[in-house]
Amino acid sequence: MAGRNADEPAEWGVKTRAFKAAFPKVLPICISFFFLAMSYGVLMGTRGFSFLWPLCMSAFIFTGSMEFVTVNLLVSAFNPFATLMLALMMGTRHLFYGLSMLGRFKNMGAKKPYLIYAMCDETFAVNNSAQIPADVDRGWFYFFVSLLNQVSWVAGATLGGIVGGRLTFDTTGLDFVMTALFVVIFVDQWLTTKRKSHMAALTGIVVPVICMALFGADNFMIPSLIAMLVMFIMLRPYLDDLKPDDVGKRDDADGAVESAADRNEVGGGAVMIMTTWQGVVTVLMAVLGTIITRFLPFVLFPEPKKPPHIIDYLGNVLPYAMTGLLVVYSLKNVNPLAGSHGIPEAIAIAAIVVLHVWKRNMLLSIAGGTVVYMALLQLVFA
């Protein structure tokens, strides 16, 4: 008993040093996480969801892109298979994060499952690149980076959910925040990619548009995912620009697939039409898809092994295509032949592109584009 008590101050010191090393590295991310998650929570609140929905979704899905998409899925027809497939395709990048962290997460003991579960884009970026001081325990450093990021995201989403349900001003157009998010990510990937061409990103736009014309706005997602996968396999000789040293590495922009909305004309948008239990199942499918993509590398490669090259190739091209797909998905109900003819969307997207090329600030670009869109709907195209 005395021995264990003597060990406690030393263990506390290890944790304290790790926390102090992790906190300054994640503080900027935590701040941006908090405000972006707030916009997600507000959106759910304005659509009539209790704050418990964004609280649980942000805690258990913990993938910004999939959480935003799930908002739209919850106000659509019940389709758990499509939700699972979408979560798996959107989470493909996590497979390659896991492959990169196989060696780093060895001998992490009880912390390892949580480190894998909480490995979102920004957490991976910090843990994969951080220069950890020699006197700081690596496992606890990874743990606090993961925990601080997740706490800030869940706190922002929960507060947004509480606030969103109590807003009294006109929120028409607020759901455009999801489209704005996807456009910002697409532009950022376009500007920062180290790939030789933009073919992967363009495929993510062109293929879904064609599939939507063929299968309709409500049924184009699965055909688009299948068609893109087949195309990338067939075009591998032309698109595979990975060098041997690049295997297991990705552009930072690959991890930016951070997340779709129907255009709604009134209030905070559509509300959930499925039953509560169907909604719970939909969320669970999103959680399951995320968990599979994050844990699968550690199941298939319990020791650091070199994966097949085609796996690295698909991980290099799919993130770009998925972002394009999400842009199309978020605009699927815009009819250029009726209503406002897509003019508000086009102007808002142009504003987002200009803002992001100018300032390269995700929050500014998303907020600016959403405000422009809301102003157009409420003041010009009312």
ChimeraX attribute file (.defattr): number of C-alpha atoms within 10 A of each C-alpha:
attribute: neighborCount
match mode: 1-to-1
recipient: residues
	/A:1	5
	/A:2	6
	/A:3	7
	/A:4	8
	/A:5	9
	/A:6	10
	/A:7	10
	/A:8	11
	/A:9	11
	/A:10	11
	/A:11	10
	/A:12	11
	/A:13	12
	/A:14	16
	/A:15	19
	/A:16	17
	/A:17	16
	/A:18	24
	/A:19	20
	/A:20	13
	/A:21	20
	/A:22	24
	/A:23	16
	/A:24	11
	/A:25	14
	/A:26	18
	/A:27	15
	/A:28	11
	/A:29	17
	/A:30	21
	/A:31	15
	/A:32	17
	/A:33	23
	/A:34	23
	/A:35	19
	/A:36	22
	/A:37	27
	/A:38	26
	/A:39	24
	/A:40	27
	/A:41	36
	/A:42	30
	/A:43	29
	/A:44	29
	/A:45	27
	/A:46	27
	/A:47	21
	/A:48	18
	/A:49	20
	/A:50	17
	/A:51	21
	/A:52	15
	/A:53	20
	/A:54	32
	/A:55	21
	/A:56	15
	/A:57	26
	/A:58	26
	/A:59	19
	/A:60	21
	/A:61	26
	/A:62	23
	/A:63	26
	/A:64	23
	/A:65	22
	/A:66	29
	/A:67	26
	/A:68	29
	/A:69	21
	/A:70	25
	/A:71	28
	/A:72	22
	/A:73	24
	/A:74	23
	/A:75	18
	/A:76	16
	/A:77	13
	/A:78	18
	/A:79	15
	/A:80	18
	/A:81	13
	/A:82	17
	/A:83	25
	/A:84	20
	/A:85	17
	/A:86	22
	/A:87	27
	/A:88	24
	/A:89	18
	/A:90	27
	/A:91	27
	/A:92	23
	/A:93	26
	/A:94	26
	/A:95	21
	/A:96	25
	/A:97	25
	/A:98	23
	/A:99	24
	/A:100	19
	/A:101	19
	/A:102	18
	/A:103	13
	/A:104	16
	/A:105	19
	/A:106	14
	/A:107	10
	/A:108	15
	/A:109	9
	/A:110	8
	/A:111	14
	/A:112	15
	/A:113	13
	/A:114	12
	/A:115	24
	/A:116	23
	/A:117	18
	/A:118	23
	/A:119	26
	/A:120	26
	/A:121	20
	/A:122	20
	/A:123	22
	/A:124	24
	/A:125	14
	/A:126	17
	/A:127	22
	/A:128	14
	/A:129	8
	/A:130	13
	/A:131	9
	/A:132	15
	/A:133	12
	/A:134	7
	/A:135	9
	/A:136	19
	/A:137	17
	/A:138	16
	/A:139	19
	/A:140	21
	/A:141	25
	/A:142	27
	/A:143	22
	/A:144	22
	/A:145	28
	/A:146	25
	/A:147	17
	/A:148	18
	/A:149	26
	/A:150	24
	/A:151	16
	/A:152	21
	/A:153	27
	/A:154	24
	/A:155	21
	/A:156	28
	/A:157	34
	/A:158	30
	/A:159	22
	/A:160	28
	/A:161	30
	/A:162	23
	/A:163	17
	/A:164	26
	/A:165	20
	/A:166	13
	/A:167	13
	/A:168	8
	/A:169	7
	/A:170	12
	/A:171	18
	/A:172	21
	/A:173	24
	/A:174	22
	/A:175	32
	/A:176	28
	/A:177	25
	/A:178	29
	/A:179	27
	/A:180	29
	/A:181	29
	/A:182	28
	/A:183	26
	/A:184	31
	/A:185	25
	/A:186	25
	/A:187	20
	/A:188	21
	/A:189	23
	/A:190	17
	/A:191	14
	/A:192	12
	/A:193	16
	/A:194	14
	/A:195	16
	/A:196	10
	/A:197	12
	/A:198	17
	/A:199	15
	/A:200	21
	/A:201	22
	/A:202	16
	/A:203	22
	/A:204	25
	/A:205	22
	/A:206	17
	/A:207	22
	/A:208	30
	/A:209	19
	/A:210	13
	/A:211	19
	/A:212	20
	/A:213	11
	/A:214	12
	/A:215	15
	/A:216	13
	/A:217	18
	/A:218	12
	/A:219	13
	/A:220	20
	/A:221	22
	/A:222	17
	/A:223	16
	/A:224	23
	/A:225	23
	/A:226	11
	/A:227	15
	/A:228	22
	/A:229	17
	/A:230	12
	/A:231	14
	/A:232	20
	/A:233	14
	/A:234	11
	/A:235	11
	/A:236	15
	/A:237	9
	/A:238	9
	/A:239	20
	/A:240	19
	/A:241	16
	/A:242	17
	/A:243	7
	/A:244	8
	/A:245	7
	/A:246	12
	/A:247	20
	/A:248	21
	/A:249	16
	/A:250	19
	/A:251	14
	/A:252	16
	/A:253	20
	/A:254	23
	/A:255	23
	/A:256	23
	/A:257	27
	/A:258	21
	/A:259	23
	/A:260	29
	/A:261	26
	/A:262	22
	/A:263	21
	/A:264	16
	/A:265	13
	/A:266	14
	/A:267	15
	/A:268	23
	/A:269	22
	/A:270	21
	/A:271	16
	/A:272	18
	/A:273	13
	/A:274	16
	/A:275	11
	/A:276	11
	/A:277	9
	/A:278	16
	/A:279	21
	/A:280	15
	/A:281	16
	/A:282	23
	/A:283	26
	/A:284	18
	/A:285	24
	/A:286	30
	/A:287	23
	/A:288	18
	/A:289	23
	/A:290	28
	/A:291	21
	/A:292	18
	/A:293	23
	/A:294	27
	/A:295	17
	/A:296	16
	/A:297	23
	/A:298	20
	/A:299	10
	/A:300	12
	/A:301	14
	/A:302	12
	/A:303	12
	/A:304	16
	/A:305	11
	/A:306	11
	/A:307	15
	/A:308	9
	/A:309	14
	/A:310	12
	/A:311	14
	/A:312	22
	/A:313	19
	/A:314	19
	/A:315	22
	/A:316	27
	/A:317	25
	/A:318	25
	/A:319	26
	/A:320	28
	/A:321	28
	/A:322	29
	/A:323	30
	/A:324	26
	/A:325	28
	/A:326	28
	/A:327	25
	/A:328	26
	/A:329	24
	/A:330	23
	/A:331	19
	/A:332	20
	/A:333	15
	/A:334	19
	/A:335	13
	/A:336	10
	/A:337	8
	/A:338	8
	/A:339	10
	/A:340	15
	/A:341	12
	/A:342	15
	/A:343	16
	/A:344	19
	/A:345	23
	/A:346	12
	/A:347	15
	/A:348	24
	/A:349	24
	/A:350	14
	/A:351	19
	/A:352	26
	/A:353	21
	/A:354	15
	/A:355	19
	/A:356	24
	/A:357	14
	/A:358	10
	/A:359	10
	/A:360	16
	/A:361	13
	/A:362	19
	/A:363	17
	/A:364	15
	/A:365	25
	/A:366	29
	/A:367	19
	/A:368	19
	/A:369	30
	/A:370	26
	/A:371	17
	/A:372	19
	/A:373	27
	/A:374	22
	/A:375	17
	/A:376	18
	/A:377	18
	/A:378	15
	/A:379	9
	/A:380	10
	/A:381	12
	/A:382	11
